[in-house]
């Protein structure tokens, strides 16, 4: 048994452990249109594998790599859905930095702002392995890898050789870390299609997200108000085609406390 003399006066063991252990923070960015259980499962399993203290979800305002017509819900609605999804998990929070930007933001721009708004010693950016394989199309990928460790979430059986081409192009390639996550065949595209077809999405999204989508009648045929008639037709065609790749109040309070 450890004697009380082995601990600094007035400090319990848990407090000392927190001070000695680096604060490892994950950033999970995406359109989240809508956020679903697959996203939460990835966040939870990466947090466990990488020993993260918390994961900050960052819904995009205007995604830099997607056509505006492909985003169905408004930035504010997508933020509210993420907020509802993470409620009840004290290690998950949401940041509005990209929603409030009013323009497309690249990850290399977002990360420094998050570091100013949140405490953290080591930073990790979480995204799918397919997205990581396209890292050379991102803005300043080597600079981004200096800011964060890139966590490539893979499904079981994923061919890691799909990332090999990055090694000769990126001097910080060794800061890309694959993490295998349980397979959950849920995608935002499929959820939107099911809503459009009048099918249930219950148990594909968290209960709070399900209630929000139902109450606001999201994805039920009415697109974002700024979407043109041509874009509306293109989106309906997309939703009826082949599925693409998967993409609380307490959280608000925690975010406000960090900003204070």
C-alpha positions, 0 to 999 in steps of 0.5 A: 500500500502506498503511504500518504507521504508518496503523494504531494500534500493535498493532491489525490492519486487521480489528480497527480496522474492527470498532471503527470499524464499528457492530455491527449485530445482527438478532433473528429471533423466531418459534415455529419449530414447526419451524424450516426452511430458509426461515427460515435463507434469510431470515436469511442474505439479510437479514444480507447485505442489511442488513450485519448482524454476526450474527442471534440467533434467539429461539424463543417460549415461549408465543406471544402471538399464537397459541392455545396449541393451535396450537403442537405442540412444546414450547418446549424442543423448539423451542429444541433444533431451532433450536439444531440448525439454526444449528450450524455458522454462527458468525454465527447464535446462539440465545437462550432469553430467551422460553423461560425466561420462563414466560409470553407475552412481547411483542417490545417486552418481549423486545428490551430484555432481548436488548440487556442480554444481547448486544453491539450498536450497531444492532438489527434485528427480522426477520419476514415482511411479512405479520406487519409488515402486522399491526403495529398489533395488536402491543403498543406498536408505535411504542415497538418501532420506537424500539428496532429497525428492523423488517425486513419480509422479502418474497417476489418480487412482494410488494405493498408497498402492503399496508404503506401503512396503517401510515404514518398510524398509526405515527410511526416508520413510516420504521423499517420496511424491506422486504427481498426474499428468494428464494421458498422454498415451505416452511412449518411447517404443511406440514412438520407435515402431511407428518409426520402423513401419514407423508411425508418432510420431508428437505431441507425442514429442516436435517439436525440438525432432521430427526434431532431430529424423527425421534428424538423422533417430533414431529408424528407424531400425538402433540400436546403433553402439555398439549393437550386432546382437543378441541384435538387434534381441532381441530389435526388438522382444521387440519393436514388443511385448507388450508395457512396462511402460512409462518411447536449447542453452538457457539451455546450457548457464544457465548450463555454468553460474552455473558452472562458 
